[in-house]
């Protein structure tokens, strides 16, 4: 049998795709990213740049503050004033105290609920998942109004119930209790959200690990403590970072409850203080400097928490 060999010089040409098709395929991923990139630029990057720009100026009024406002370049003067402002740092200290207590309690409850829903003990799991998530679905302002009704001494059925039983009148909005009343609202609202994140991480654990543990004689509690909890540690770190950011940005609850409590001042939290400075005192430039400093403080604490947890995990 004769074998016919074709030289490379006479090989049929390779059918190349048109360059226009290649350009379209190369452009397709960027077109999918474009909507997100535009929104991210408009609603995240641009406000940050504009806030930094505004923080470099100051506004002055002549004639005992009644004249026309003049805007002048102030450099880092607003930042110096922020670091000298006792009201700003008292608010920062207040939210840090709030976070030290509220965040661990909330994440512990979220972890406990997630472990219960992942176990074989609880029935009607979809119903409970929905019930735990509903508080998060309620807008923060509405939730604060609802709890404000429960805290108001003249309207609260809880206060009236205690009084009718002769147990005294609880003061949920007193100087020593108002911070923890706000913490209760945040815990009620965000525990279900964090629970779903942890529960999703539990669902991603291979069932073979549980089967091996049961063969070795591990009880349900030992499986939960020594297998489930370590494997959902990344989810706990994620929820911890989200909680730290939310703590330092605390605003809705103090702003709503300040209408019924004299113990919530305009500088109760740094975010509320920046809002009042901008829209109450019309000092947008100083408020912008406070917002930038608060963003840096939030970044430092979030990054520090991430590094500490990574070091403990050996990453």
C-alpha positions as protocol buffer text, in pm:
chain_id: "A"
residue {
  index: 1
  type: UNK
  ca { x: 0 y: 0 z: 0 }
}
residue {
  index: 2
  type: UNK
  ca { x: 139 y: 339 z: -100 }
}
residue {
  index: 3
  type: UNK
  ca { x: 141 y: 613 z: 163 }
}
residue {
  index: 4
  type: UNK
  ca { x: 108 y: 965 z: 32 }
}
residue {
  index: 5
  type: UNK
  ca { x: 285 y: 1223 z: 242 }
}
residue {
  index: 6
  type: UNK
  ca { x: 193 y: 1587 z: 203 }
}
residue {
  index: 7
  type: UNK
  ca { x: 465 y: 1836 z: 275 }
}
residue {
  index: 8
  type: UNK
  ca { x: 402 y: 2128 z: 506 }
}
residue {
  index: 9
  type: UNK
  ca { x: 432 y: 2361 z: 212 }
}
residue {
  index: 10
  type: UNK
  ca { x: 128 y: 2202 z: 50 }
}
residue {
  index: 11
  type: UNK
  ca { x: -80 y: 2157 z: 369 }
}
residue {
  index: 12
  type: UNK
  ca { x: -430 y: 2311 z: 359 }
}
residue {
  index: 13
  type: UNK
  ca { x: -443 y: 2653 z: 523 }
}
residue {
  index: 14
  type: UNK
  ca { x: -581 y: 2677 z: 881 }
}
residue {
  index: 15
  type: UNK
  ca { x: -921 y: 2842 z: 888 }
}
residue {
  index: 16
  type: UNK
  ca { x: -875 y: 3151 z: 1100 }
}
residue {
  index: 17
  type: UNK
  ca { x: -1168 y: 3321 z: 1266 }
}
residue {
  index: 18
  type: UNK
  ca { x: -1225 y: 3678 z: 1159 }
}
residue {
  index: 19
  type: UNK
  ca { x: -1044 y: 3934 z: 1371 }
}
residue {
  index: 20
  type: UNK
  ca { x: -1377 y: 4108 z: 1435 }
}
residue {
  index: 21
  type: UNK
  ca { x: -1510 y: 3793 z: 1608 }
}
residue {
  index: 22
  type: UNK
  ca { x: -1198 y: 3771 z: 1821 }
}
residue {
  index: 23
  type: UNK
  ca { x: -1236 y: 4133 z: 1925 }
}
residue {
  index: 24
  type: UNK
  ca { x: -1598 y: 4074 z: 2022 }
}
residue {
  index: 25
  type: UNK
  ca { x: -1505 y: 3773 z: 2235 }
}
residue {
  index: 26
  type: UNK
  ca { x: -1228 y: 3969 z: 2405 }
}
residue {
  index: 27
  type: UNK
  ca { x: -1463 y: 4259 z: 2470 }
}
residue {
  index: 28
  type: UNK
  ca { x: -1752 y: 4049 z: 2608 }
}
residue {
  index: 29
  type: UNK
  ca { x: -1622 y: 4013 z: 2970 }
}
residue {
  index: 30
  type: UNK
  ca { x: -1568 y: 4388 z: 2997 }
}
residue {
  index: 31
  type: UNK
  ca { x: -1922 y: 4455 z: 2877 }
}
residue {
  index: 32
  type: UNK
  ca { x: -2059 y: 4234 z: 3154 }
}
residue {
  index: 33
  type: UNK
  ca { x: -1847 y: 4415 z: 3414 }
}
residue {
  index: 34
  type: UNK
  ca { x: -1933 y: 4761 z: 3279 }
}
residue {
  index: 35
  type: UNK
  ca { x: -2268 y: 4813 z: 3466 }
}
residue {
  index: 36
  type: UNK
  ca { x: -2110 y: 4724 z: 3800 }
}
residue {
  index: 37
  type: UNK
  ca { x: -1802 y: 4936 z: 3727 }
}
residue {
  index: 38
  type: UNK
  ca { x: -2015 y: 5240 z: 3640 }
}
residue {
  index: 39
  type: UNK
  ca { x: -2230 y: 5208 z: 3953 }
}
residue {
  index: 40
  type: UNK
  ca { x: -1925 y: 5141 z: 4171 }
}
residue {
  index: 41
  type: UNK
  ca { x: -1755 y: 5450 z: 4031 }
}
residue {
  index: 42
  type: UNK
  ca { x: -2060 y: 5678 z: 4066 }
}
residue {
  index: 43
  type: UNK
  ca { x: -2182 y: 5569 z: 4409 }
}
residue {
  index: 44
  type: UNK
  ca { x: -1855 y: 5472 z: 4582 }
}
residue {
  index: 45
  type: UNK
  ca { x: -1541 y: 5620 z: 4430 }
}
residue {
  index: 46
  type: UNK
  ca { x: -1683 y: 5960 z: 4330 }
}
residue {
  index: 47
  type: UNK
  ca { x: -1837 y: 6032 z: 4677 }
}
residue {
  index: 48
  type: UNK
  ca { x: -1510 y: 5937 z: 4848 }
}
residue {
  index: 49
  type: UNK
  ca { x: -1306 y: 6164 z: 4623 }
}
residue {
  index: 50
  type: UNK
  ca { x: -1558 y: 6446 z: 4664 }
}
residue {
  index: 51
  type: UNK
  ca { x: -1559 y: 6408 z: 5045 }
}
residue {
  index: 52
  type: UNK
  ca { x: -1179 y: 6425 z: 5053 }
}
residue {
  index: 53
  type: UNK
  ca { x: -1192 y: 6732 z: 4829 }
}
residue {
  index: 54
  type: UNK
  ca { x: -1451 y: 6906 z: 5049 }
}
residue {
  index: 55
  type: UNK
  ca { x: -1257 y: 6828 z: 5365 }
}
residue {
  index: 56
  type: UNK
  ca { x: -975 y: 7055 z: 5244 }
}
residue {
  index: 57
  type: UNK
  ca { x: -1191 y: 7370 z: 5256 }
}
residue {
  index: 58
  type: UNK
  ca { x: -1377 y: 7568 z: 5518 }
}
residue {
  index: 59
  type: UNK
  ca { x: -1669 y: 7807 z: 5522 }
}
residue {
  index: 60
  type: UNK
  ca { x: -1670 y: 8136 z: 5711 }
}
residue {
  index: 61
  type: UNK
  ca { x: -1942 y: 8398 z: 5761 }
}
residue {
  index: 62
  type: UNK
  ca { x: -1882 y: 8764 z: 5829 }
}
residue {
  index: 63
  type: UNK
  ca { x: -2092 y: 8990 z: 6044 }
}
residue {
  index: 64
  type: UNK
  ca { x: -2122 y: 8771 z: 6355 }
}
residue {
  index: 65
  type: UNK
  ca { x: -2212 y: 8473 z: 6139 }
}
residue {
  index: 66
  type: UNK
  ca { x: -2499 y: 8648 z: 5965 }
}
residue {
  index: 67
  type: UNK
  ca { x: -2316 y: 8760 z: 5652 }
}
residue {
  index: 68
  type: UNK
  ca { x: -2253 y: 8579 z: 5328 }
}
residue {
  index: 69
  type: UNK
  ca { x: -2050 y: 8261 z: 5349 }
}
residue {
  index: 70
  type: UNK
  ca { x: -1705 y: 8255 z: 5194 }
}
residue {
  index: 71
  type: UNK
  ca { x: -1525 y: 7930 z: 5114 }
}
residue {
  index: 72
  type: UNK
  ca { x: -1146 y: 7918 z: 5145 }
}
residue {
  index: 73
  type: UNK
  ca { x: -880 y: 7651 z: 5124 }
}
residue {
  index: 74
  type: UNK
  ca { x: -798 y: 7509 z: 5466 }
}
residue {
  index: 75
  type: UNK
  ca { x: -554 y: 7230 z: 5388 }
}
residue {
  index: 76
  type: UNK
  ca { x: -543 y: 6981 z: 5674 }
}
residue {
  index: 77
  type: UNK
  ca { x: -696 y: 7225 z: 5920 }
}
residue {
  index: 78
  type: UNK
  ca { x: -1027 y: 7039 z: 5940 }
}
residue {
  index: 79
  type: UNK
  ca { x: -846 y: 6714 z: 6020 }
}
residue {
  index: 80
  type: UNK
  ca { x: -652 y: 6886 z: 6299 }
}
residue {
  index: 81
  type: UNK
  ca { x: -982 y: 7011 z: 6440 }
}
residue {
  index: 82
  type: UNK
  ca { x: -1132 y: 6662 z: 6422 }
}
residue {
  index: 83
  type: UNK
  ca { x: -845 y: 6512 z: 6621 }
}
residue {
  index: 84
  type: UNK
  ca { x: -892 y: 6789 z: 6878 }
}
residue {
  index: 85
  type: UNK
  ca { x: -1270 y: 6746 z: 6896 }
}
residue {
  index: 86
  type: UNK
  ca { x: -1369 y: 6568 z: 7222 }
}
residue {
  index: 87
  type: UNK
  ca { x: -1724 y: 6512 z: 7095 }
}
residue {
  index: 88
  type: UNK
  ca { x: -1602 y: 6309 z: 6799 }
}
residue {
  index: 89
  type: UNK
  ca { x: -1379 y: 6081 z: 7005 }
}
residue {
  index: 90
  type: UNK
  ca { x: -1638 y: 6040 z: 7280 }
}
residue {
  index: 91
  type: UNK
  ca { x: -1870 y: 5909 z: 7007 }
}
residue {
  index: 92
  type: UNK
  ca { x: -1599 y: 5675 z: 6880 }
}
residue {
  index: 93
  type: UNK
  ca { x: -1539 y: 5544 z: 7231 }
}
residue {
  index: 94
  type: UNK
  ca { x: -1911 y: 5492 z: 7279 }
}
residue {
  index: 95
  type: UNK
  ca { x: -1953 y: 5282 z: 6964 }
}
residue {
  index: 96
  type: UNK
  ca { x: -1639 y: 5082 z: 7049 }
}
residue {
  index: 97
  type: UNK
  ca { x: -1787 y: 4995 z: 7390 }
}
residue {
  index: 98
  type: UNK
  ca { x: -2111 y: 4910 z: 7211 }
}
residue {
  index: 99
  type: UNK
  ca { x: -1927 y: 4686 z: 6964 }
}
residue {
  index: 100
  type: UNK
  ca { x: -1721 y: 4505 z: 7228 }
}
residue {
  index: 101
  type: UNK
  ca { x: -2043 y: 4385 z: 7391 }
}
residue {
  index: 102
  type: UNK
  ca { x: -2296 y: 4368 z: 7106 }
}
residue {
  index: 103
  type: UNK
  ca { x: -2091 y: 4206 z: 6828 }
}
residue {
  index: 104
  type: UNK
  ca { x: -1981 y: 3893 z: 7022 }
}
residue {
  index: 105
  type: UNK
  ca { x: -2333 y: 3842 z: 7160 }
}
residue {
  index: 106
  type: UNK
  ca { x: -2491 y: 3878 z: 6815 }
}
residue {
  index: 107
  type: UNK
  ca { x: -2242 y: 3644 z: 6643 }
}
residue {
  index: 108
  type: UNK
  ca { x: -2275 y: 3386 z: 6921 }
}
residue {
  index: 109
  type: UNK
  ca { x: -2654 y: 3387 z: 6877 }
}
residue {
  index: 110
  type: UNK
  ca { x: -2616 y: 3367 z: 6498 }
}
residue {
  index: 111
  type: UNK
  ca { x: -2378 y: 3071 z: 6530 }
}
residue {
  index: 112
  type: UNK
  ca { x: -2608 y: 2892 z: 6776 }
}
residue {
  index: 113
  type: UNK
  ca { x: -2911 y: 2938 z: 6551 }
}
residue {
  index: 114
  type: UNK
  ca { x: -2716 y: 2820 z: 6246 }
}
residue {
  index: 115
  type: UNK
  ca { x: -2597 y: 2508 z: 6430 }
}
residue {
  index: 116
  type: UNK
  ca { x: -2952 y: 2431 z: 6543 }
}
residue {
  index: 117
  type: UNK
  ca { x: -3089 y: 2468 z: 6191 }
}
residue {
  index: 118
  type: UNK
  ca { x: -2811 y: 2247 z: 6058 }
}
residue {
  index: 119
  type: UNK
  ca { x: -2885 y: 1974 z: 6313 }
}
residue {
  index: 120
  type: UNK
  ca { x: -3145 y: 1700 z: 6296 }
}
residue {
  index: 121
  type: UNK
  ca { x: -3317 y: 1824 z: 6611 }
}
residue {
  index: 122
  type: UNK
  ca { x: -3511 y: 2115 z: 6462 }
}
residue {
  index: 123
  type: UNK
  ca { x: -3815 y: 2052 z: 6241 }
}
residue {
  index: 124
  type: UNK
  ca { x: -3976 y: 2300 z: 5997 }
}
residue {
  index: 125
  type: UNK
  ca { x: -3635 y: 2445 z: 5914 }
}
residue {
  index: 126
  type: UNK
  ca { x: -3752 y: 2663 z: 5619 }
}
residue {
  index: 127
  type: UNK
  ca { x: -4010 y: 2828 z: 5846 }
}
residue {
  index: 128
  type: UNK
  ca { x: -3751 y: 2907 z: 6112 }
}
residue {
  index: 129
  type: UNK
  ca { x: -3501 y: 3036 z: 5855 }
}
residue {
  index: 130
  type: UNK
  ca { x: -3764 y: 3276 z: 5726 }
}
residue {
  index: 131
  type: UNK
  ca { x: -3866 y: 3382 z: 6078 }
}
residue {
  index: 132
  type: UNK
  ca { x: -3506 y: 3457 z: 6176 }
}
residue {
  index: 133
  type: UNK
  ca { x: -3442 y: 3652 z: 5855 }
}
residue {
  index: 134
  type: UNK
  ca { x: -3756 y: 3870 z: 5867 }
}
residue {
  index: 135
  type: UNK
  ca { x: -3611 y: 4130 z: 6112 }
}
residue {
  index: 136
  type: UNK
  ca { x: -3328 y: 4199 z: 5868 }
}
residue {
  index: 137
  type: UNK
  ca { x: -3579 y: 4252 z: 5586 }
}
residue {
  index: 138
  type: UNK
  ca { x: -3745 y: 4534 z: 5782 }
}
residue {
  index: 139
  type: UNK
  ca { x: -3583 y: 4871 z: 5700 }
}
residue {
  index: 140
  type: UNK
  ca { x: -3367 y: 5007 z: 5980 }
}
residue {
  index: 141
  type: UNK
  ca { x: -3577 y: 5322 z: 6026 }
}
residue {
  index: 142
  type: UNK
  ca { x: -3898 y: 5118 z: 6059 }
}
residue {
  index: 143
  type: UNK
  ca { x: -3733 y: 4881 z: 6306 }
}
residue {
  index: 144
  type: UNK
  ca { x: -3611 y: 5173 z: 6517 }
}
residue {
  index: 145
  type: UNK
  ca { x: -3962 y: 5323 z: 6517 }
}
residue {
  index: 146
  type: UNK
  ca { x: -4114 y: 4992 z: 6627 }
}
residue {
  index: 147
  type: UNK
  ca { x: -3867 y: 4952 z: 6912 }
}
residue {
  index: 148
  type: UNK
  ca { x: -3905 y: 5319 z: 7000 }
}
residue {
  index: 149
  type: UNK
  ca { x: -4274 y: 5249 z: 7060 }
}
residue {
  index: 150
  type: UNK
  ca { x: -4177 y: 4959 z: 7289 }
}
residue {
  index: 151
  type: UNK
  ca { x: -3924 y: 5175 z: 7474 }
}
residue {
  index: 152
  type: UNK
  ca { x: -4135 y: 5491 z: 7515 }
}
residue {
  index: 153
  type: UNK
  ca { x: -4249 y: 5507 z: 7882 }
}
residue {
  index: 154
  type: UNK
  ca { x: -4585 y: 5662 z: 7791 }
}
residue {
  index: 155
  type: UNK
  ca { x: -4672 y: 5408 z: 7519 }
}
residue {
  index: 156
  type: UNK
  ca { x: -4479 y: 5089 z: 7584 }
}
residue {
  index: 157
  type: UNK
  ca { x: -4685 y: 4781 z: 7672 }
}
residue {
  index: 158
  type: UNK
  ca { x: -4370 y: 4638 z: 7830 }
}
residue {
  index: 159
  type: UNK
  ca { x: -4343 y: 4930 z: 8072 }
}
residue {
  index: 160
  type: UNK
  ca { x: -4715 y: 4912 z: 8151 }
}
residue {
  index: 161
  type: UNK
  ca { x: -4687 y: 4537 z: 8206 }
}
residue {
  index: 162
  type: UNK
  ca { x: -4404 y: 4579 z: 8456 }
}
residue {
  index: 163
  type: UNK
  ca { x: -4594 y: 4854 z: 8636 }
}
residue {
  index: 164
  type: UNK
  ca { x: -4913 y: 4648 z: 8661 }
}
residue {
  index: 165
  type: UNK
  ca { x: -4717 y: 4361 z: 8815 }
}
residue {
  index: 166
  type: UNK
  ca { x: -4558 y: 4593 z: 9069 }
}
residue {
  index: 167
  type: UNK
  ca { x: -4208 y: 4530 z: 8933 }
}
residue {
  index: 168
  type: UNK
  ca { x: -4119 y: 4894 z: 8887 }
}
residue {
  index: 169
  type: UNK
  ca { x: -4093 y: 5096 z: 8569 }
}
residue {
  index: 170
  type: UNK
  ca { x: -3799 y: 5002 z: 8347 }
}
residue {
  index: 171
  type: UNK
  ca { x: -3624 y: 5298 z: 8188 }
}
residue {
  index: 172
  type: UNK
  ca { x: -3507 y: 5174 z: 7849 }
}
residue {
  index: 173
  type: UNK
  ca { x: -3398 y: 5523 z: 7741 }
}
residue {
  index: 174
  type: UNK
  ca { x: -3210 y: 5627 z: 8056 }
}
residue {
  index: 175
  type: UNK
  ca { x: -2850 y: 5749 z: 8052 }
}
residue {
  index: 176
  type: UNK
  ca { x: -2717 y: 5409 z: 8158 }
}
residue {
  index: 177
  type: UNK
  ca { x: -2947 y: 5194 z: 7943 }
}
residue {
  index: 178
  type: UNK
  ca { x: -3007 y: 5374 z: 7614 }
}
residue {
  index: 179
  type: UNK
  ca { x: -2687 y: 5240 z: 7454 }
}
residue {
  index: 180
  type: UNK
  ca { x: -2784 y: 4882 z: 7533 }
}
residue {
  index: 181
  type: UNK
  ca { x: -3139 y: 4943 z: 7413 }
}
residue {
  index: 182
  type: UNK
  ca { x: -2987 y: 5041 z: 7079 }
}
residue {
  index: 183
  type: UNK
  ca { x: -2768 y: 4730 z: 7092 }
}
residue {
  index: 184
  type: UNK
  ca { x: -3080 y: 4521 z: 7141 }
}
residue {
  index: 185
  type: UNK
  ca { x: -3233 y: 4665 z: 6823 }
}
residue {
  index: 186
  type: UNK
  ca { x: -2919 y: 4590 z: 6621 }
}
residue {
  index: 187
  type: UNK
  ca { x: -2895 y: 4238 z: 6760 }
}
residue {
  index: 188
  type: UNK
  ca { x: -3260 y: 4170 z: 6676 }
}
residue {
  index: 189
  type: UNK
  ca { x: -3216 y: 4306 z: 6323 }
}
residue {
  index: 190
  type: UNK
  ca { x: -2884 y: 4151 z: 6222 }
}
residue {
  index: 191
  type: UNK
  ca { x: -2867 y: 3814 z: 6395 }
}
residue {
  index: 192
  type: UNK
  ca { x: -3074 y: 3646 z: 6125 }
}
residue {
  index: 193
  type: UNK
  ca { x: -2860 y: 3790 z: 5846 }
}
residue {
  index: 194
  type: UNK
  ca { x: -2539 y: 3662 z: 6005 }
}
residue {
  index: 195
  type: UNK
  ca { x: -2709 y: 3332 z: 6080 }
}
residue {
  index: 196
  type: UNK
  ca { x: -2780 y: 3276 z: 5709 }
}
residue {
  index: 197
  type: UNK
  ca { x: -2415 y: 3340 z: 5617 }
}
residue {
  index: 198
  type: UNK
  ca { x: -2296 y: 3088 z: 5877 }
}
residue {
  index: 199
  type: UNK
  ca { x: -2570 y: 2842 z: 5781 }
}
residue {
  index: 200
  type: UNK
  ca { x: -2464 y: 2860 z: 5415 }
}
residue {
  index: 201
  type: UNK
  ca { x: -2108 y: 2777 z: 5522 }
}
residue {
  index: 202
  type: UNK
  ca { x: -2236 y: 2480 z: 5722 }
}
residue {
  index: 203
  type: UNK
  ca { x: -2428 y: 2351 z: 5421 }
}
residue {
  index: 204
  type: UNK
  ca { x: -2106 y: 2357 z: 5216 }
}
residue {
  index: 205
  type: UNK
  ca { x: -1928 y: 2112 z: 5450 }
}
residue {
  index: 206
  type: UNK
  ca { x: -1904 y: 1764 z: 5291 }
}
residue {
  index: 207
  type: UNK
  ca { x: -2127 y: 1511 z: 5466 }
}
residue {
  index: 208
  type: UNK
  ca { x: -1848 y: 1253 z: 5451 }
}
residue {
  index: 209
  type: UNK
  ca { x: -1674 y: 1439 z: 5733 }
}
residue {
  index: 210
  type: UNK
  ca { x: -1979 y: 1395 z: 5958 }
}
residue {
  index: 211
  type: UNK
  ca { x: -2008 y: 1029 z: 5867 }
}
residue {
  index: 212
  type: UNK
  ca { x: -1643 y: 967 z: 5955 }
}
residue {
  index: 213
  type: UNK
  ca { x: -1687 y: 1146 z: 6286 }
}
residue {
  index: 214
  type: UNK
  ca { x: -1992 y: 938 z: 6376 }
}
residue {
  index: 215
  type: UNK
  ca { x: -1806 y: 618 z: 6291 }
}
residue {
  index: 216
  type: UNK
  ca { x: -1536 y: 729 z: 6533 }
}
residue {
  index: 217
  type: UNK
  ca { x: -1802 y: 770 z: 6801 }
}
residue {
  index: 218
  type: UNK
  ca { x: -1834 y: 1150 z: 6809 }
}
residue {
  index: 219
  type: UNK
  ca { x: -2155 y: 1283 z: 6962 }
}
residue {
  index: 220
  type: UNK
  ca { x: -2357 y: 1563 z: 6809 }
}
residue {
  index: 221
  type: UNK
  ca { x: -2206 y: 1821 z: 7044 }
}
residue {
  index: 222
  type: UNK
  ca { x: -1850 y: 1711 z: 6965 }
}
residue {
  index: 223
  type: UNK
  ca { x: -1924 y: 1726 z: 6592 }
}
residue {
  index: 224
  type: UNK
  ca { x: -2059 y: 2077 z: 6634 }
}
residue {
  index: 225
  type: UNK
  ca { x: -1773 y: 2207 z: 6850 }
}
residue {
  index: 226
  type: UNK
  ca { x: -1475 y: 2030 z: 6694 }
}
residue {
  index: 227
  type: UNK
  ca { x: -1579 y: 2001 z: 6329 }
}
residue {
  index: 228
  type: UNK
  ca { x: -1852 y: 2246 z: 6236 }
}
residue {
  index: 229
  type: UNK
  ca { x: -1730 y: 2553 z: 6425 }
}
residue {
  index: 230
  type: UNK
  ca { x: -1368 y: 2535 z: 6300 }
}
residue {
  index: 231
  type: UNK
  ca { x: -1483 y: 2480 z: 5940 }
}
residue {
  index: 232
  type: UNK
  ca { x: -1713 y: 2786 z: 5945 }
}
residue {
  index: 233
  type: UNK
  ca { x: -1441 y: 3010 z: 6090 }
}
residue {
  index: 234
  type: UNK
  ca { x: -1404 y: 3202 z: 5758 }
}
residue {
  index: 235
  type: UNK
  ca { x: -1777 y: 3281 z: 5767 }
}
residue {
  index: 236
  type: UNK
  ca { x: -1741 y: 3403 z: 6126 }
}
residue {
  index: 237
  type: UNK
  ca { x: -1452 y: 3628 z: 6022 }
}
residue {
  index: 238
  type: UNK
  ca { x: -1662 y: 3768 z: 5738 }
}
residue {
  index: 239
  type: UNK
  ca { x: -1959 y: 3841 z: 5964 }
}
residue {
  index: 240
  type: UNK
  ca { x: -1721 y: 3989 z: 6221 }
}
residue {
  index: 241
  type: UNK
  ca { x: -1582 y: 4236 z: 5967 }
}
residue {
  index: 242
  type: UNK
  ca { x: -1932 y: 4330 z: 5853 }
}
residue {
  index: 243
  type: UNK
  ca { x: -2034 y: 4383 z: 6216 }
}
residue {
  index: 244
  type: UNK
  ca { x: -1734 y: 4605 z: 6292 }
}
residue {
  index: 245
  type: UNK
  ca { x: -1813 y: 4821 z: 5991 }
}
residue {
  index: 246
  type: UNK
  ca { x: -2179 y: 4844 z: 6091 }
}
residue {
  index: 247
  type: UNK
  ca { x: -2089 y: 4931 z: 6450 }
}
residue {
  index: 248
  type: UNK
  ca { x: -1871 y: 5227 z: 6356 }
}
residue {
  index: 249
  type: UNK
  ca { x: -2140 y: 5348 z: 6113 }
}
residue {
  index: 250
  type: UNK
  ca { x: -2420 y: 5330 z: 6370 }
}
residue {
  index: 251
  type: UNK
  ca { x: -2677 y: 5594 z: 6277 }
}
residue {
  index: 252
  type: UNK
  ca { x: -3042 y: 5490 z: 6223 }
}
residue {
  index: 253
  type: UNK
  ca { x: -3125 y: 5385 z: 6578 }
}
residue {
  index: 254
  type: UNK
  ca { x: -2973 y: 5688 z: 6760 }
}
residue {
  index: 255
  type: UNK
  ca { x: -3122 y: 5926 z: 6506 }
}
residue {
  index: 256
  type: UNK
  ca { x: -3475 y: 5789 z: 6550 }
}
residue {
  index: 257
  type: UNK
  ca { x: -3461 y: 5742 z: 6928 }
}
residue {
  index: 258
  type: UNK
  ca { x: -3317 y: 6091 z: 6983 }
}
residue {
  index: 259
  type: UNK
  ca { x: -3671 y: 6223 z: 6925 }
}
residue {
  index: 260
  type: UNK
  ca { x: -3796 y: 6050 z: 7241 }
}
residue {
  index: 261
  type: UNK
  ca { x: -3485 y: 6049 z: 7457 }
}
residue {
  index: 262
  type: UNK
  ca { x: -3284 y: 6341 z: 7590 }
}
residue {
  index: 263
  type: UNK
  ca { x: -2992 y: 6106 z: 7658 }
}
residue {
  index: 264
  type: UNK
  ca { x: -2900 y: 6079 z: 7290 }
}
residue {
  index: 265
  type: UNK
  ca { x: -2706 y: 6389 z: 7192 }
}
residue {
  index: 266
  type: UNK
  ca { x: -2603 y: 6499 z: 6846 }
}
residue {
  index: 267
  type: UNK
  ca { x: -2257 y: 6353 z: 6912 }
}
residue {
  index: 268
  type: UNK
  ca { x: -2382 y: 6019 z: 7044 }
}
residue {
  index: 269
  type: UNK
  ca { x: -2209 y: 5834 z: 6758 }
}
residue {
  index: 270
  type: UNK
  ca { x: -1948 y: 5972 z: 6515 }
}
residue {
  index: 271
  type: UNK
  ca { x: -2172 y: 5908 z: 6214 }
}
residue {
  index: 272
  type: UNK
  ca { x: -2464 y: 6090 z: 6379 }
}
residue {
  index: 273
  type: UNK
  ca { x: -2229 y: 6373 z: 6476 }
}
residue {
  index: 274
  type: UNK
  ca { x: -2107 y: 6413 z: 6117 }
}
residue {
  index: 275
  type: UNK
  ca { x: -2467 y: 6414 z: 5993 }
}
residue {
  index: 276
  type: UNK
  ca { x: -2573 y: 6680 z: 6246 }
}
residue {
  index: 277
  type: UNK
  ca { x: -2265 y: 6891 z: 6169 }
}
residue {
  index: 278
  type: UNK
  ca { x: -2343 y: 6884 z: 5797 }
}
residue {
  index: 279
  type: UNK
  ca { x: -2721 y: 6927 z: 5796 }
}
residue {
  index: 280
  type: UNK
  ca { x: -2782 y: 7083 z: 6137 }
}
residue {
  index: 281
  type: UNK
  ca { x: -2494 y: 7331 z: 6147 }
}
residue {
  index: 282
  type: UNK
  ca { x: -2445 y: 7355 z: 5768 }
}
residue {
  index: 283
  type: UNK
  ca { x: -2075 y: 7286 z: 5812 }
}
residue {
  index: 284
  type: UNK
  ca { x: -2030 y: 7042 z: 5525 }
}
residue {
  index: 285
  type: UNK
  ca { x: -1653 y: 7078 z: 5506 }
}
residue {
  index: 286
  type: UNK
  ca { x: -1586 y: 6983 z: 5867 }
}
residue {
  index: 287
  type: UNK
  ca { x: -1839 y: 6701 z: 5839 }
}
residue {
  index: 288
  type: UNK
  ca { x: -1654 y: 6572 z: 5532 }
}
residue {
  index: 289
  type: UNK
  ca { x: -1330 y: 6562 z: 5732 }
}
residue {
  index: 290
  type: UNK
  ca { x: -1505 y: 6367 z: 6008 }
}
residue {
  index: 291
  type: UNK
  ca { x: -1642 y: 6122 z: 5750 }
}
residue {
  index: 292
  type: UNK
  ca { x: -1294 y: 6064 z: 5607 }
}
residue {
  index: 293
  type: UNK
  ca { x: -1145 y: 6008 z: 5953 }
}
residue {
  index: 294
  type: UNK
  ca { x: -1429 y: 5771 z: 6042 }
}
residue {
  index: 295
  type: UNK
  ca { x: -1368 y: 5576 z: 5721 }
}
residue {
  index: 296
  type: UNK
  ca { x: -999 y: 5542 z: 5811 }
}
residue {
  index: 297
  type: UNK
  ca { x: -1084 y: 5429 z: 6165 }
}
residue {
  index: 298
  type: UNK
  ca { x: -1325 y: 5171 z: 6022 }
}
residue {
  index: 299
  type: UNK
  ca { x: -1059 y: 5044 z: 5781 }
}
residue {
  index: 300
  type: UNK
  ca { x: -798 y: 5018 z: 6056 }
}
residue {
  index: 301
  type: UNK
  ca { x: -1023 y: 4818 z: 6289 }
}
residue {
  index: 302
  type: UNK
  ca { x: -1154 y: 4593 z: 6011 }
}
residue {
  index: 303
  type: UNK
  ca { x: -808 y: 4524 z: 5871 }
}
residue {
  index: 304
  type: UNK
  ca { x: -670 y: 4469 z: 6221 }
}
residue {
  index: 305
  type: UNK
  ca { x: -945 y: 4219 z: 6301 }
}
residue {
  index: 306
  type: UNK
  ca { x: -874 y: 4037 z: 5974 }
}
residue {
  index: 307
  type: UNK
  ca { x: -500 y: 4018 z: 6040 }
}
residue {
  index: 308
  type: UNK
  ca { x: -548 y: 3894 z: 6396 }
}
residue {
  index: 309
  type: UNK
  ca { x: -784 y: 3618 z: 6285 }
}
residue {
  index: 310
  type: UNK
  ca { x: -553 y: 3519 z: 5999 }
}
residue {
  index: 311
  type: UNK
  ca { x: -255 y: 3501 z: 6235 }
}
residue {
  index: 312
  type: UNK
  ca { x: -449 y: 3282 z: 6477 }
}
residue {
  index: 313
  type: UNK
  ca { x: -545 y: 3055 z: 6187 }
}
residue {
  index: 314
  type: UNK
  ca { x: -184 y: 3037 z: 6073 }
}
residue {
  index: 315
  type: UNK
  ca { x: -249 y: 3207 z: 5739 }
}
